[in-house]
Amino acid sequence: MKCKHLLPLVLATLSCSAFAHVGGDHAHGGLLTGFLHPITGLDHLAAMLAVGVWSAMTTKRLWIAPVAFAALLLAGALMAQAGVAFPAIEPMIAASMLVVGLLLAAQVRLPEAAGAVLVGAFALFHGAAHGQELADGAALAGMVLGTAALHAAGIGIGLGLRRTSHWLPRVAGGVVALMGLNMGWSLLAG
């Protein structure tokens, strides 16, 4: 990959507006809306792809962390819709990007259960953010399907990179970590 191809990734780390979550005042419904919801938010997109790539690069049972993420994403959304208040949703999403990005960049191998618990804990906060925005069961089902698609894409990318490139996943992990730092800094500054 040439340096000019990294420029869009670096520029993505500078964007603050891509991290906005509209909250409960702007609830959306429908399967397609839910499916597109995790794909159209750069923070969710990066985190979910990174979970899939990291899992494919570092574990034998590469589906465990992504399944835990998707399940606890739904749990977090349902809890938020039921009125459970999650503290610091946006800072935790930023932290998730930082941590998952660093795990990918460093190719950290965790026991599969520990990896599932770690990403699952972060998924609760991603789910809470989605749960505040999505209005119905169809939208939540779409959100889980969109998340699963992103994880599957990440796993596919990770499997391909595992055979061809050891530095590209590290760079991608670094970019995701920088996105998390940028989001965190934006939250502190704002």
PyRosetta script that sets phi, psi and omega in degrees:
from pyrosetta import init, pose_from_sequence

init()
pose = pose_from_sequence("MKCKHLLPLVLATLSCSAFAHVGGDHAHGGLLTGFLHPITGLDHLAAMLAVGVWSAMTTKRLWIAPVAFAALLLAGALMAQAGVAFPAIEPMIAASMLVVGLLLAAQVRLPEAAGAVLVGAFALFHGAAHGQELADGAALAGMVLGTAALHAAGIGIGLGLRRTSHWLPRVAGGVVALMGLNMGWSLLAG")
pose.set_psi(1, 129.3)
pose.set_omega(1, 179.7)
pose.set_phi(2, -80.9)
pose.set_psi(2, 156.4)
pose.set_omega(2, -178.5)
pose.set_phi(3, -57.8)
pose.set_psi(3, -34.7)
pose.set_omega(3, -178.5)
pose.set_phi(4, -63.9)
pose.set_psi(4, -23.4)
pose.set_omega(4, 177.9)
pose.set_phi(5, -77.8)
pose.set_psi(5, -18.7)
pose.set_omega(5, 178.2)
pose.set_phi(6, -81.5)
pose.set_psi(6, -20.0)
pose.set_omega(6, -176.7)
pose.set_phi(7, -55.1)
pose.set_psi(7, -46.8)
pose.set_omega(7, 178.7)
pose.set_phi(8, -60.4)
pose.set_psi(8, -35.5)
pose.set_omega(8, 178.4)
pose.set_phi(9, -66.6)
pose.set_psi(9, -42.1)
pose.set_omega(9, 179.1)
pose.set_phi(10, -65.3)
pose.set_psi(10, -43.0)
pose.set_omega(10, 179.5)
pose.set_phi(11, -63.3)
pose.set_psi(11, -32.8)
pose.set_omega(11, 178.6)
pose.set_phi(12, -62.8)
pose.set_psi(12, -30.3)
pose.set_omega(12, 179.3)
pose.set_phi(13, -69.7)
pose.set_psi(13, -17.3)
pose.set_omega(13, -177.9)
pose.set_phi(14, -89.1)
pose.set_psi(14, -11.7)
pose.set_omega(14, -175.8)
pose.set_phi(15, -83.7)
pose.set_psi(15, 124.6)
pose.set_omega(15, 177.2)
pose.set_phi(16, -94.3)
pose.set_psi(16, -32.3)
pose.set_omega(16, -174.2)
pose.set_phi(17, -67.2)
pose.set_psi(17, -22.8)
pose.set_omega(17, -178.6)
pose.set_phi(18, -71.5)
pose.set_psi(18, -9.1)
pose.set_omega(18, -177.2)
pose.set_phi(19, -97.7)
pose.set_psi(19, 0.7)
pose.set_omega(19, -173.1)
pose.set_phi(20, -70.2)
pose.set_psi(20, 140.0)
pose.set_omega(20, 171.3)
pose.set_phi(21, -119.8)
pose.set_psi(21, 133.0)
pose.set_omega(21, -171.0)
pose.set_phi(22, -81.2)
pose.set_psi(22, -20.5)
pose.set_omega(22, 177.7)
pose.set_phi(23, 81.5)
pose.set_psi(23, -176.1)
pose.set_omega(23, -172.0)
pose.set_phi(24, -67.7)
pose.set_psi(24, -17.0)
pose.set_omega(24, -178.4)
pose.set_phi(25, -72.2)
pose.set_psi(25, -13.3)
pose.set_omega(25, -175.4)
pose.set_phi(26, -129.5)
pose.set_psi(26, 54.4)
pose.set_omega(26, -176.2)
pose.set_phi(27, -68.0)
pose.set_psi(27, 142.1)
pose.set_omega(27, -179.0)
pose.set_phi(28, -124.1)
pose.set_psi(28, 149.8)
pose.set_omega(28, -179.5)
pose.set_phi(29, -129.7)
pose.set_psi(29, 169.8)
pose.set_omega(29, 176.2)
pose.set_phi(30, 104.0)
pose.set_psi(30, 148.0)
pose.set_omega(30, -177.9)
pose.set_phi(31, -60.1)
pose.set_psi(31, -47.6)
pose.set_omega(31, -178.3)
pose.set_phi(32, -64.7)
pose.set_psi(32, -41.8)
pose.set_omega(32, 177.6)
pose.set_phi(33, -59.9)
pose.set_psi(33, -45.1)
pose.set_omega(33, 178.3)
pose.set_phi(34, -63.5)
pose.set_psi(34, -40.9)
pose.set_omega(34, 179.3)
pose.set_phi(35, -61.9)
pose.set_psi(35, -42.8)
pose.set_omega(35, -177.1)
pose.set_phi(36, -77.1)
pose.set_psi(36, -20.5)
pose.set_omega(36, -174.0)
pose.set_phi(37, -55.9)
pose.set_psi(37, -51.5)
pose.set_omega(37, 179.4)
pose.set_phi(38, -71.5)
pose.set_psi(38, -20.3)
pose.set_omega(38, -177.8)
pose.set_phi(39, -81.3)
pose.set_psi(39, -30.9)
pose.set_omega(39, -174.8)
pose.set_phi(40, -90.0)
pose.set_psi(40, -10.3)
pose.set_omega(40, 174.7)
pose.set_phi(41, -97.0)
pose.set_psi(41, 116.2)
pose.set_omega(41, -174.3)
pose.set_phi(42, -56.8)
pose.set_psi(42, -37.0)
pose.set_omega(42, -179.8)
pose.set_phi(43, -65.2)
pose.set_psi(43, -46.3)
pose.set_omega(43, 179.0)
pose.set_phi(44, -67.4)
pose.set_psi(44, -43.9)
pose.set_omega(44, 179.1)
pose.set_phi(45, -55.5)
pose.set_psi(45, -51.1)
pose.set_omega(45, -177.7)
pose.set_phi(46, -63.8)
pose.set_psi(46, -44.5)
pose.set_omega(46, -178.0)
pose.set_phi(47, -64.3)
pose.set_psi(47, -43.8)
pose.set_omega(47, -176.3)
pose.set_phi(48, -70.9)
pose.set_psi(48, -39.6)
pose.set_omega(48, 174.6)
pose.set_phi(49, -63.7)
pose.set_psi(49, -42.9)
pose.set_omega(49, -178.9)
pose.set_phi(50, -62.1)
pose.set_psi(50, -38.7)
pose.set_omega(50, 177.2)
pose.set_phi(51, -60.5)
pose.set_psi(51, -44.9)
pose.set_omega(51, 179.6)
pose.set_phi(52, -65.1)
pose.set_psi(52, -45.1)
pose.set_omega(52, 180.0)
pose.set_phi(53, -63.9)
pose.set_psi(53, -47.1)
pose.set_omega(53, -179.6)
pose.set_phi(54, -58.9)
pose.set_psi(54, -45.0)
pose.set_omega(54, -179.8)
pose.set_phi(55, -61.5)
pose.set_psi(55, -44.4)
pose.set_omega(55, 179.7)
pose.set_phi(56, -66.4)
pose.set_psi(56, -32.4)
pose.set_omega(56, -176.5)
pose.set_phi(57, -80.5)
pose.set_psi(57, -22.4)
pose.set_omega(57, -168.3)
pose.set_phi(58, -125.0)
pose.set_psi(58, -7.5)
pose.set_omega(58, -177.0)
pose.set_phi(59, -129.7)
pose.set_psi(59, 158.9)
pose.set_omega(59, 175.2)
pose.set_phi(60, -83.0)
pose.set_psi(60, -43.2)
pose.set_omega(60, 177.4)
pose.set_phi(61, -95.3)
pose.set_psi(61, 78.1)
pose.set_omega(61, -169.2)
pose.set_phi(62, -68.6)
pose.set_psi(62, -7.1)
pose.set_omega(62, -178.1)
pose.set_phi(63, -90.4)
pose.set_psi(63, -15.2)
pose.set_omega(63, -172.0)
pose.set_phi(64, -63.5)
pose.set_psi(64, -52.4)
pose.set_omega(64, -179.2)
pose.set_phi(65, -64.0)
pose.set_psi(65, -45.4)
pose.set_omega(65, 177.9)
pose.set_phi(66, -61.4)
pose.set_psi(66, -38.6)
pose.set_omega(66, 178.3)
pose.set_phi(67, -66.5)
pose.set_psi(67, -41.7)
pose.set_omega(67, 177.2)
pose.set_phi(68, -61.1)
pose.set_psi(68, -41.7)
pose.set_omega(68, 179.4)
pose.set_phi(69, -61.4)
pose.set_psi(69, -49.7)
pose.set_omega(69, -177.2)
pose.set_phi(70, -62.7)
pose.set_psi(70, -42.1)
pose.set_omega(70, -178.8)
pose.set_phi(71, -65.4)
pose.set_psi(71, -44.6)
pose.set_omega(71, -178.2)
pose.set_phi(72, -78.5)
pose.set_psi(72, -22.2)
pose.set_omega(72, 170.5)
pose.set_phi(73, -61.4)
pose.set_psi(73, -47.8)
pose.set_omega(73, 177.9)
pose.set_phi(74, -63.5)
pose.set_psi(74, -43.3)
pose.set_omega(74, 178.8)
pose.set_phi(75, -59.5)
pose.set_psi(75, -44.2)
pose.set_omega(75, 178.6)
pose.set_phi(76, -62.7)
pose.set_psi(76, -39.9)
pose.set_omega(76, 178.6)
pose.set_phi(77, -64.8)
pose.set_psi(77, -44.7)
pose.set_omega(77, 179.5)
pose.set_phi(78, -65.3)
pose.set_psi(78, -39.3)
pose.set_omega(78, 177.9)
pose.set_phi(79, -63.4)
pose.set_psi(79, -43.8)
pose.set_omega(79, 179.2)
pose.set_phi(80, -63.4)
pose.set_psi(80, -40.7)
pose.set_omega(80, 178.9)
pose.set_phi(81, -68.0)
pose.set_psi(81, -25.6)
pose.set_omega(81, 178.4)
pose.set_phi(82, -83.5)
pose.set_psi(82, -1.2)
pose.set_omega(82, 176.6)
pose.set_phi(83, 100.0)
pose.set_psi(83, 3.8)
pose.set_omega(83, 176.8)
pose.set_phi(84, -69.9)
pose.set_psi(84, 126.6)
pose.set_omega(84, -179.3)
pose.set_phi(85, -88.7)
pose.set_psi(85, 122.7)
pose.set_omega(85, 176.4)
pose.set_phi(86, -99.3)
pose.set_psi(86, 125.6)
pose.set_omega(86, 177.2)
pose.set_phi(87, -78.1)
pose.set_psi(87, 146.1)
pose.set_omega(87, 169.4)
pose.set_phi(88, 53.3)
pose.set_psi(88, 49.5)
pose.set_omega(88, -178.2)
pose.set_phi(89, -59.7)
pose.set_psi(89, -52.8)
pose.set_omega(89, -177.1)
pose.set_phi(90, -64.5)
pose.set_psi(90, -43.3)
pose.set_omega(90, 175.9)
pose.set_phi(91, -61.2)
pose.set_psi(91, -34.5)
pose.set_omega(91, 178.4)
pose.set_phi(92, -71.2)
pose.set_psi(92, -34.1)
pose.set_omega(92, 174.7)
pose.set_phi(93, -65.5)
pose.set_psi(93, -41.9)
pose.set_omega(93, 176.4)
pose.set_phi(94, -61.2)
pose.set_psi(94, -43.6)
pose.set_omega(94, 178.8)
pose.set_phi(95, -62.8)
pose.set_psi(95, -37.7)
pose.set_omega(95, 179.2)
pose.set_phi(96, -62.0)
pose.set_psi(96, -41.2)
pose.set_omega(96, 179.8)
pose.set_phi(97, -66.5)
pose.set_psi(97, -41.9)
pose.set_omega(97, 178.3)
pose.set_phi(98, -61.2)
pose.set_psi(98, -50.3)
pose.set_omega(98, -176.0)
pose.set_phi(99, -67.0)
pose.set_psi(99, -49.1)
pose.set_omega(99, -179.0)
pose.set_phi(100, -65.0)
pose.set_psi(100, -38.4)
pose.set_omega(100, 176.1)
pose.set_phi(101, -60.8)
pose.set_psi(101, -43.9)
pose.set_omega(101, 178.4)
pose.set_phi(102, -67.2)
pose.set_psi(102, -38.9)
pose.set_omega(102, 176.3)
pose.set_phi(103, -59.0)
pose.set_psi(103, -43.0)
pose.set_omega(103, 179.5)
pose.set_phi(104, -69.5)
pose.set_psi(104, -45.6)
pose.set_omega(104, -178.6)
pose.set_phi(105, -61.2)
pose.set_psi(105, -39.2)
pose.set_omega(105, -178.5)
pose.set_phi(106, -90.6)
pose.set_psi(106, -4.1)
pose.set_omega(106, -178.3)
pose.set_phi(107, 54.3)
pose.set_psi(107, 44.6)
pose.set_omega(107, -178.8)
pose.set_phi(108, -69.0)
pose.set_psi(108, 129.7)
pose.set_omega(108, 177.4)
pose.set_phi(109, -103.9)
pose.set_psi(109, 110.2)
pose.set_omega(109, 176.8)
pose.set_phi(110, -103.2)
pose.set_psi(110, 155.6)
pose.set_omega(110, 168.6)
pose.set_phi(111, -55.7)
pose.set_psi(111, 143.3)
pose.set_omega(111, -173.3)
pose.set_phi(112, -56.1)
pose.set_psi(112, -40.0)
pose.set_omega(112, 179.5)
pose.set_phi(113, -65.4)
pose.set_psi(113, -40.6)
pose.set_omega(113, 179.7)
pose.set_phi(114, -65.7)
pose.set_psi(114, -41.3)
pose.set_omega(114, 176.7)
pose.set_phi(115, -62.6)
pose.set_psi(115, -40.7)
pose.set_omega(115, 179.5)
pose.set_phi(116, -66.2)
pose.set_psi(116, -41.0)
pose.set_omega(116, 178.6)
pose.set_phi(117, -65.3)
pose.set_psi(117, -43.2)
pose.set_omega(117, -178.3)
pose.set_phi(118, -62.2)
pose.set_psi(118, -54.2)
pose.set_omega(118, -178.5)
pose.set_phi(119, -69.4)
pose.set_psi(119, -31.1)
pose.set_omega(119, 177.9)
pose.set_phi(120, -64.8)
pose.set_psi(120, -38.9)
pose.set_omega(120, 177.6)
pose.set_phi(121, -62.5)
pose.set_psi(121, -43.4)
pose.set_omega(121, 177.3)
pose.set_phi(122, -66.2)
pose.set_psi(122, -35.0)
pose.set_omega(122, -178.7)
pose.set_phi(123, -62.5)
pose.set_psi(123, -31.0)
pose.set_omega(123, 176.8)
pose.set_phi(124, -56.7)
pose.set_psi(124, -40.4)
pose.set_omega(124, -178.7)
pose.set_phi(125, -74.1)
pose.set_psi(125, -39.4)
pose.set_omega(125, 173.9)
pose.set_phi(126, -60.5)
pose.set_psi(126, -42.4)
pose.set_omega(126, 179.4)
pose.set_phi(127, -64.3)
pose.set_psi(127, -40.4)
pose.set_omega(127, 178.4)
pose.set_phi(128, -61.3)
pose.set_psi(128, -41.1)
pose.set_omega(128, 177.5)
pose.set_phi(129, -61.7)
pose.set_psi(129, -44.6)
pose.set_omega(129, 178.7)
pose.set_phi(130, -67.3)
pose.set_psi(130, -40.9)
pose.set_omega(130, -177.2)
pose.set_phi(131, -62.3)
pose.set_psi(131, -29.3)
pose.set_omega(131, 177.6)
pose.set_phi(132, -74.1)
pose.set_psi(132, -19.7)
pose.set_omega(132, -173.8)
pose.set_phi(133, -104.2)
pose.set_psi(133, -25.4)
pose.set_omega(133, -174.7)
pose.set_phi(134, -100.8)
pose.set_psi(134, 136.9)
pose.set_omega(134, -166.8)
pose.set_phi(135, -95.5)
pose.set_psi(135, -25.3)
pose.set_omega(135, -170.7)
pose.set_phi(136, -140.7)
pose.set_psi(136, 174.2)
pose.set_omega(136, -178.9)
pose.set_phi(137, -61.9)
pose.set_psi(137, -35.9)
pose.set_omega(137, 178.3)
pose.set_phi(138, -63.9)
pose.set_psi(138, -40.6)
pose.set_omega(138, 178.7)
pose.set_phi(139, -65.9)
pose.set_psi(139, -39.7)
pose.set_omega(139, 178.2)
pose.set_phi(140, -66.2)
pose.set_psi(140, -40.3)
pose.set_omega(140, 176.3)
pose.set_phi(141, -61.6)
pose.set_psi(141, -43.2)
pose.set_omega(141, 176.8)
pose.set_phi(142, -61.4)
pose.set_psi(142, -39.9)
pose.set_omega(142, 178.7)
pose.set_phi(143, -60.4)
pose.set_psi(143, -43.8)
pose.set_omega(143, 179.7)
pose.set_phi(144, -66.3)
pose.set_psi(144, -40.4)
pose.set_omega(144, 177.9)
pose.set_phi(145, -65.3)
pose.set_psi(145, -41.9)
pose.set_omega(145, 177.2)
pose.set_phi(146, -62.7)
pose.set_psi(146, -40.8)
pose.set_omega(146, 177.3)
pose.set_phi(147, -63.4)
pose.set_psi(147, -45.9)
pose.set_omega(147, 178.5)
pose.set_phi(148, -60.6)
pose.set_psi(148, -39.1)
pose.set_omega(148, 178.2)
pose.set_phi(149, -64.1)
pose.set_psi(149, -41.6)
pose.set_omega(149, 178.3)
pose.set_phi(150, -65.7)
pose.set_psi(150, -41.9)
pose.set_omega(150, 177.2)
pose.set_phi(151, -63.0)
pose.set_psi(151, -43.3)
pose.set_omega(151, 178.4)
pose.set_phi(152, -61.9)
pose.set_psi(152, -42.0)
pose.set_omega(152, 176.8)
pose.set_phi(153, -62.8)
pose.set_psi(153, -42.6)
pose.set_omega(153, 177.9)
pose.set_phi(154, -62.2)
pose.set_psi(154, -42.6)
pose.set_omega(154, 177.4)
pose.set_phi(155, -62.1)
pose.set_psi(155, -44.8)
pose.set_omega(155, 177.9)
pose.set_phi(156, -60.3)
pose.set_psi(156, -44.1)
pose.set_omega(156, 177.6)
pose.set_phi(157, -62.3)
pose.set_psi(157, -45.5)
pose.set_omega(157, -179.6)
pose.set_phi(158, -61.2)
pose.set_psi(158, -42.7)
pose.set_omega(158, 178.5)
pose.set_phi(159, -63.8)
pose.set_psi(159, -40.7)
pose.set_omega(159, 177.3)
pose.set_phi(160, -65.3)
pose.set_psi(160, -42.8)
pose.set_omega(160, -179.4)
pose.set_phi(161, -70.8)
pose.set_psi(161, -30.3)
pose.set_omega(161, 179.4)
pose.set_phi(162, -60.1)
pose.set_psi(162, -31.5)
pose.set_omega(162, -179.7)
pose.set_phi(163, -89.5)
pose.set_psi(163, -20.9)
pose.set_omega(163, -170.2)
pose.set_phi(164, -119.4)
pose.set_psi(164, -30.4)
pose.set_omega(164, -173.3)
pose.set_phi(165, -146.5)
pose.set_psi(165, 129.8)
pose.set_omega(165, 176.5)
pose.set_phi(166, -99.8)
pose.set_psi(166, -19.7)
pose.set_omega(166, -177.5)
pose.set_phi(167, -91.0)
pose.set_psi(167, -31.3)
pose.set_omega(167, -177.0)
pose.set_phi(168, -62.5)
pose.set_psi(168, -43.3)
pose.set_omega(168, 176.7)
pose.set_phi(169, -63.9)
pose.set_psi(169, -32.3)
pose.set_omega(169, 178.0)
pose.set_phi(170, -66.1)
pose.set_psi(170, -41.9)
pose.set_omega(170, 177.6)
pose.set_phi(171, -64.3)
pose.set_psi(171, -45.6)
pose.set_omega(171, 179.4)
pose.set_phi(172, -60.7)
pose.set_psi(172, -42.6)
pose.set_omega(172, 176.8)
pose.set_phi(173, -61.2)
pose.set_psi(173, -40.4)
pose.set_omega(173, 176.9)
pose.set_phi(174, -62.5)
pose.set_psi(174, -39.9)
pose.set_omega(174, 179.0)
pose.set_phi(175, -64.9)
pose.set_psi(175, -43.8)
pose.set_omega(175, 178.9)
pose.set_phi(176, -63.0)
pose.set_psi(176, -42.1)
pose.set_omega(176, 177.8)
pose.set_phi(177, -61.6)
pose.set_psi(177, -42.1)
pose.set_omega(177, 177.3)
pose.set_phi(178, -63.7)
pose.set_psi(178, -36.8)
pose.set_omega(178, 176.2)
pose.set_phi(179, -61.6)
pose.set_psi(179, -42.1)
pose.set_omega(179, 178.1)
pose.set_phi(180, -64.1)
pose.set_psi(180, -42.4)
pose.set_omega(180, 176.6)
pose.set_phi(181, -62.7)
pose.set_psi(181, -42.9)
pose.set_omega(181, 179.5)
pose.set_phi(182, -62.6)
pose.set_psi(182, -43.5)
pose.set_omega(182, 179.2)
pose.set_phi(183, -63.1)
pose.set_psi(183, -44.7)
pose.set_omega(183, 178.5)
pose.set_phi(184, -61.1)
pose.set_psi(184, -44.0)
pose.set_omega(184, 178.9)
pose.set_phi(185, -63.4)
pose.set_psi(185, -42.1)
pose.set_omega(185, 178.2)
pose.set_phi(186, -61.0)
pose.set_psi(186, -38.7)
pose.set_omega(186, 179.1)
pose.set_phi(187, -67.6)
pose.set_psi(187, -39.2)
pose.set_omega(187, 178.2)
pose.set_phi(188, -68.4)
pose.set_psi(188, -39.4)
pose.set_omega(188, -177.3)
pose.set_phi(189, -76.4)
pose.set_psi(189, -26.0)
pose.set_omega(189, -174.5)
pose.set_phi(190, -86.1)
pose.dump_pdb("model.pdb")
